[in-house]
């Protein structure tokens, strides 16, 4: 109601009276005024959309049988915002603000190589992008920075934290409808980021557990679908190297490395930024 009064005052300040405009023009004034208001969706997800001014919707004027109605249409930024919130709920908080290329540390040549390759892929996305190897070397940061650029460009991005999401997918395997609906999201989204592919826990003897056949089957179903649909972009990070993945399953690994710009970071604990502040005595 307050906003309607503002619109009426604006119309009056322009020297326009009801006699000067048609009913349609009057309703359009109101619609334009509503579309001109600022929303606050950006405070939640960090994404600034000038088209809807962060309301998440655009008001349209509809005419039926000589009567005019206002209807709200979802802005194109809504899917971007859903992607951002999915990624935030999966553990990547403040991805628009924090996971940027500028904030990626590049003091060593190997870091500069990774950043340059990632920025080139984000600018000219073709094929897939794989980053594997040393834990704590910034793989998730750099891959998320790529996703961030795609999100800002309006692409639909899905974040898949392998160790968590594989449990949900396998849990639905006995219900074909639920399973199909769940896995289709990963298979068909424009951009899929699989974080920590084949991440497993430790066995009783503290050795690395191998992925189960069910894990490999799910990975193959997702990877193979996207492999056969080259327009779908796929970004993968893993603590495993190319050889590690080939040892697990050549069919999955082969498809990844045929499609992907592939970089493996050699295992070296000096490259683990999570322990760089540790003082060794």
C-alpha positions as CSV (number, residue, x, y, z in Angstrom):
1,X,0.0,0.0,0.0
2,X,2.9,2.4,0.8
3,X,4.5,1.7,-2.5
4,X,1.2,2.3,-4.3
5,X,0.9,5.7,-2.6
6,X,4.4,6.5,-3.7
7,X,3.5,5.7,-7.3
8,X,0.4,7.9,-7.1
9,X,2.4,10.8,-5.7
10,X,5.0,10.3,-8.5
11,X,2.3,10.4,-11.1
12,X,0.8,13.6,-9.5
13,X,4.2,15.2,-9.3
14,X,4.6,14.7,-13.1
15,X,1.4,16.8,-13.6
16,X,-0.5,13.8,-14.9
17,X,-4.2,13.4,-14.1
18,X,-6.5,10.4,-14.6
19,X,-8.0,12.2,-17.5
20,X,-4.6,12.3,-19.3
21,X,-3.9,8.6,-19.2
22,X,-5.7,5.4,-20.2
23,X,-6.4,2.6,-17.7
24,X,-3.7,0.5,-19.3
25,X,-1.1,3.4,-19.0
26,X,-2.2,3.8,-15.3
27,X,-1.7,0.2,-14.5
28,X,1.6,0.1,-16.4
29,X,2.8,3.1,-14.2
30,X,2.1,0.9,-11.1
31,X,3.9,-2.1,-12.6
32,X,6.9,0.0,-13.5
33,X,7.0,1.4,-10.1
34,X,6.9,-2.0,-8.5
35,X,9.7,-3.2,-10.8
36,X,11.8,-0.2,-9.8
37,X,11.8,-1.1,-6.1
38,X,14.9,-2.8,-4.6
39,X,14.8,-6.2,-3.1
40,X,17.1,-7.9,-0.6
41,X,17.8,-11.3,-2.0
42,X,21.5,-10.4,-2.5
43,X,21.9,-10.2,1.2
44,X,21.3,-13.9,1.5
45,X,23.3,-15.2,-1.5
46,X,25.6,-12.4,-2.5
47,X,24.3,-12.3,-6.1
48,X,23.4,-8.9,-7.5
49,X,20.8,-8.9,-10.2
50,X,20.0,-5.5,-11.8
51,X,17.2,-7.0,-13.9
52,X,14.9,-7.7,-11.0
53,X,16.8,-5.5,-8.5
54,X,17.3,-8.5,-6.2
55,X,13.6,-9.2,-5.7
56,X,13.8,-12.5,-7.6
57,X,10.7,-11.7,-9.7
58,X,9.5,-9.3,-12.3
59,X,6.0,-7.8,-12.3
60,X,4.1,-8.1,-15.7
61,X,0.9,-6.5,-16.8
62,X,-1.7,-8.8,-18.1
63,X,-5.0,-7.9,-19.8
64,X,-8.0,-10.2,-19.9
65,X,-11.5,-9.1,-21.1
66,X,-10.6,-5.5,-20.8
67,X,-9.4,-5.9,-17.2
68,X,-5.7,-5.4,-16.2
69,X,-3.9,-7.7,-13.8
70,X,-0.5,-7.8,-12.2
71,X,1.3,-11.1,-12.3
72,X,4.8,-12.0,-11.0
73,X,7.2,-13.9,-13.2
74,X,10.3,-15.5,-11.8
75,X,13.5,-13.7,-12.8
76,X,16.2,-15.6,-14.7
77,X,18.5,-15.0,-11.6
78,X,16.3,-17.4,-9.6
79,X,18.0,-20.5,-10.9
80,X,21.4,-18.9,-10.3
81,X,20.3,-18.1,-6.7
82,X,19.1,-21.7,-6.2
83,X,22.5,-23.0,-7.4
84,X,24.3,-20.7,-5.0
85,X,22.2,-21.8,-2.1
86,X,22.7,-25.5,-3.0
87,X,26.4,-24.9,-2.9
88,X,26.2,-23.0,0.4
89,X,24.1,-25.8,1.9
90,X,26.7,-28.3,0.8
91,X,29.4,-26.4,2.8
92,X,30.7,-23.8,0.4
93,X,29.6,-20.7,2.3
94,X,29.9,-17.2,0.8
95,X,31.0,-18.6,-2.5
96,X,30.4,-15.3,-4.4
97,X,32.6,-13.4,-2.0
98,X,35.3,-15.9,-0.9
99,X,35.9,-18.4,-3.7
100,X,37.4,-16.0,-6.2
101,X,40.5,-16.3,-8.4
102,X,41.9,-13.2,-6.8
103,X,41.9,-14.8,-3.4
104,X,43.7,-17.9,-4.6
105,X,47.3,-17.9,-3.3
106,X,49.8,-18.2,-6.1
107,X,53.3,-17.8,-4.6
108,X,54.6,-20.9,-6.2
109,X,54.9,-21.8,-9.9
110,X,52.6,-24.8,-9.6
111,X,49.9,-22.6,-8.1
112,X,50.3,-20.1,-11.0
113,X,49.9,-22.9,-13.5
114,X,46.7,-24.2,-11.9
115,X,45.2,-20.7,-11.6
116,X,46.0,-19.8,-15.2
117,X,44.5,-23.1,-16.5
118,X,41.4,-22.6,-14.4
119,X,40.9,-19.0,-15.5
120,X,41.3,-20.0,-19.1
121,X,38.7,-22.7,-18.7
122,X,36.3,-20.3,-17.0
123,X,36.7,-17.8,-19.8
124,X,36.5,-20.4,-22.6
125,X,34.7,-23.4,-21.3
126,X,35.3,-26.4,-23.5
127,X,35.4,-30.0,-22.4
128,X,35.9,-30.8,-18.7
129,X,38.3,-29.7,-16.0
130,X,40.0,-32.1,-13.6
131,X,42.2,-31.2,-10.7
132,X,43.6,-34.0,-8.6
133,X,46.3,-34.9,-6.1
134,X,47.7,-33.3,-2.9
135,X,45.2,-32.6,-0.1
136,X,45.0,-29.0,1.0
137,X,46.5,-27.6,-2.1
138,X,43.4,-25.4,-3.0
139,X,41.7,-27.8,-5.4
140,X,38.2,-27.0,-4.0
141,X,38.9,-23.3,-4.0
142,X,40.1,-23.1,-7.6
143,X,37.2,-25.4,-8.9
144,X,34.7,-23.4,-7.0
145,X,36.1,-20.2,-8.5
146,X,35.4,-21.6,-11.9
147,X,31.8,-22.4,-10.8
148,X,31.5,-18.9,-9.4
149,X,32.3,-17.4,-12.9
150,X,29.7,-19.7,-14.5
151,X,27.1,-18.7,-11.9
152,X,27.7,-15.0,-12.5
153,X,27.3,-15.7,-16.2
154,X,23.8,-17.2,-15.5
155,X,24.7,-20.9,-15.9
156,X,22.9,-23.5,-13.8
157,X,25.6,-25.1,-11.6
158,X,25.2,-28.1,-9.2
159,X,27.7,-28.9,-6.5
160,X,28.2,-32.5,-5.7
161,X,30.2,-33.3,-2.5
162,X,30.9,-36.9,-3.4
163,X,31.3,-38.4,0.0
164,X,27.9,-37.0,1.2
165,X,25.9,-37.2,-2.0
166,X,26.8,-40.8,-2.9
167,X,25.3,-41.9,0.3
168,X,21.9,-40.3,-0.6
169,X,22.0,-41.7,-4.1
170,X,22.8,-45.2,-3.0
171,X,20.1,-45.0,-0.3
172,X,17.5,-44.4,-3.0
173,X,18.5,-47.3,-5.2
174,X,15.6,-49.6,-4.2
175,X,13.1,-46.9,-5.3
176,X,13.5,-46.6,-9.1
177,X,11.5,-43.4,-9.3
178,X,13.3,-41.6,-6.5
179,X,16.6,-42.9,-7.7
180,X,16.0,-41.7,-11.2
181,X,14.8,-38.3,-10.1
182,X,17.8,-37.8,-7.8
183,X,20.6,-39.0,-10.2
184,X,19.1,-37.1,-13.2
185,X,19.9,-33.8,-11.4
186,X,23.6,-34.7,-11.6
187,X,23.4,-36.1,-15.0
188,X,21.6,-33.3,-16.8
189,X,22.6,-30.0,-15.1
190,X,24.4,-27.6,-17.3
191,X,27.5,-27.5,-15.1
192,X,28.3,-30.2,-12.5
193,X,31.1,-29.9,-10.0
194,X,32.1,-33.2,-8.3
195,X,34.2,-32.4,-5.3
196,X,36.4,-35.1,-3.9
197,X,35.5,-37.8,-6.3
198,X,35.8,-41.3,-4.8
199,X,36.7,-39.8,-1.4
200,X,36.6,-42.7,1.2
201,X,37.5,-43.2,4.8
202,X,40.3,-45.4,6.2
203,X,40.2,-49.2,6.6
204,X,40.9,-50.9,9.9
205,X,44.6,-51.0,9.1
206,X,44.5,-47.3,8.2
207,X,45.0,-47.9,4.5
208,X,42.8,-46.0,2.1
209,X,39.5,-47.8,1.4
210,X,38.7,-48.5,-2.2
211,X,35.3,-47.2,-3.6
212,X,32.7,-49.9,-3.6
213,X,31.3,-51.4,-6.8
214,X,28.1,-49.4,-6.1
215,X,30.1,-46.2,-5.9
216,X,31.8,-47.0,-9.2
217,X,28.4,-47.8,-10.8
218,X,26.9,-44.4,-9.8
219,X,30.0,-42.6,-11.0
220,X,29.9,-44.4,-14.3
221,X,26.2,-43.6,-14.8
222,X,26.8,-39.9,-14.2
223,X,30.1,-39.6,-16.1
224,X,29.0,-41.7,-19.0
225,X,25.8,-39.6,-19.5
226,X,27.7,-36.4,-19.5
227,X,30.4,-37.9,-21.7
228,X,27.8,-38.6,-24.3
229,X,26.4,-35.1,-24.0
230,X,29.5,-32.9,-24.7
231,X,27.7,-29.6,-24.2
232,X,27.4,-30.4,-20.4
233,X,30.4,-29.0,-18.5
234,X,31.9,-31.1,-15.8
235,X,34.4,-30.0,-13.2
236,X,36.0,-32.7,-10.9
237,X,38.4,-32.4,-8.0
238,X,39.9,-35.4,-6.2
239,X,42.7,-36.4,-3.9
240,X,43.4,-39.1,-6.5
241,X,45.7,-38.8,-9.4
242,X,45.1,-40.0,-12.9
243,X,46.8,-43.3,-12.1
244,X,44.8,-43.8,-9.0
245,X,41.5,-43.3,-10.9
246,X,42.6,-45.7,-13.6
247,X,43.4,-48.3,-11.0
248,X,39.9,-47.9,-9.6
249,X,38.0,-48.1,-12.9
250,X,39.4,-47.5,-16.4
251,X,36.0,-46.9,-17.9
252,X,35.2,-44.0,-15.6
253,X,38.8,-42.6,-15.6
254,X,39.1,-42.9,-19.4
255,X,36.0,-40.9,-20.0
256,X,37.2,-38.2,-17.6
257,X,40.6,-37.8,-19.0
258,X,39.5,-37.9,-22.6
259,X,37.2,-34.9,-22.0
260,X,39.1,-33.0,-19.4
261,X,41.9,-30.5,-19.1
262,X,43.7,-32.5,-16.5
263,X,46.1,-31.3,-13.8
264,X,47.5,-33.6,-11.0
265,X,49.3,-32.0,-8.1
266,X,52.2,-34.2,-6.9
267,X,51.8,-35.5,-3.3
268,X,53.9,-33.1,-1.1
269,X,52.8,-32.1,2.3
270,X,54.6,-28.8,1.9
271,X,51.8,-27.9,-0.5
272,X,49.1,-28.5,2.1
273,X,48.0,-25.0,3.2
274,X,45.9,-26.4,6.1
275,X,49.1,-27.2,8.0
276,X,51.3,-24.3,6.8
277,X,51.0,-22.4,10.1
278,X,52.3,-25.4,12.1
279,X,55.6,-24.7,13.9
280,X,57.9,-27.7,13.8
281,X,60.4,-27.9,16.6
